[in-house]
């Protein structure tokens, strides 16, 4: 009788969690769609008015800020999400530490701005770096209790919190660019977005933190957070080190090309994996004691990620020249070869990123740190010769090759954590790969027979690609090829 009662409770708990995950997924996906539409419109408008040099200047400022933030990462937020117990007693100390960290980072950023400007040989970057530093303060003072939105899968509140900042950034940046017609439109937009997010966090946050410091609590969180710090530093060097390299070796204008190519080509990876990780990390953390259920959930997430990210990356790959010419203008065409290579990297990255929440939810961030270390070693060993020979195309090849080589060992380790055979990991992604390749082939053949592509034809090709992919998925589903096996 007791076992039956326990099973009923377990089933109810699973149903509640499933409903939360589904609702959360809808909210997070809606948020990212709206966010990215606004960001895409913002990029198109700003790219038409500003030069690649302006984007390169902003890139240097954001890069400098990111370096400081990454190398002082606490990992406390991830530690709080991973904890199964109540976390309210940790919030005041966490918020206090984040404020102290923010004040220190702001001061450092202000004083190293001239050094950074000299390093990249762009004196005008000094004032931009110093002003953008206020974003660090706004982020530091943000109400720490917004972490509950993710931990408890309350993504409707997360939607309000994040969309407010995006709307502020979009409104201020687009308005300012018509008046200023320079890089400061980007700066003011970023500041407005972070400021509004900070204010909204206190309006809707479930808890109002106060300044307090419990060293015992901080030490406990740092036991988990130190590995998040190590992983964050390595991931930063992997994902941002190429920007530093390009900016120093090839100049700020080429950096503007490279960052734009990376941003557009990695839309499926950045956005879909962001959505997936936001939902799956807290959900997996609640399943960390039930490996069987965790494995089933992971396989479903892997298949969903593949079916979402691969066709999007494929469309960007095959239509990259037309997209660039129509929406950004002829001046951005030099970035297209790098953009195509980075599309492949983005698709690969999206698949690999599904494993990140697994290792974090099981309390093993050290694995992510070790794999990131080997990825960085590979990148460092090949980025210089390839960039010297091929420019930003070579940089893109270095990023792709170093990541792809480390992908298989990393996924094998993830599979062992949840008792999953590697072949069962491969199965959910084979069909999306085949379907995407067929779609790319059809669009490529049609494109070869067109002299030029107008906006209407571009939209038609995108719609056709999506239609072809959906037809393939439907046929595969009817044939029973999309069923997952739980080994």
Secondary structure, 3 states (H helix, E strand, C coil): CHHHHHHHHHHHHHHHHHHHHHHHHHHHHHHHHHHHHHHHHHHHHHHHHCCHHHHHHHHHHHHHHHHHHHHCCCCHHHHHHHCCCCCHHHHHHHHHHHHHHHHHHHHHHHHHHHHHHHHCCCCCHHHHHHHHCHHHHHHHHCCHHHHHHHHCCCHHHHHHHHHHHHHHHHHHHHHHHHHHCCCHHHHHHHHHHHHHHHHHHHHHCCCCCCCCCCHHHHHHHHHHHHHHHHHHHHHHHHHHHHHHHHHHHCCHHHHHHHHHHHHHHCHHHHHHHHHHHHHHHHHHHHCCCCHHHHHHHHHHHHHHHHHHHHHHHHHHHHHHHHHHHHHHCHHHHHHHHHHHHHHHHHHHHHHHHHHHHHHHHCCCHHHHHHHHHHHHHHHHHHHHHHHHHHCHHHHHHHHHHHHHHHHHHHHHHHHHHCCCCHHHHHHHHHHHHHHHHHHHHHHHHHHHCCCCCCHHHHHHHHHHHHHHHHHHHHHHHHCCCCCCCCC
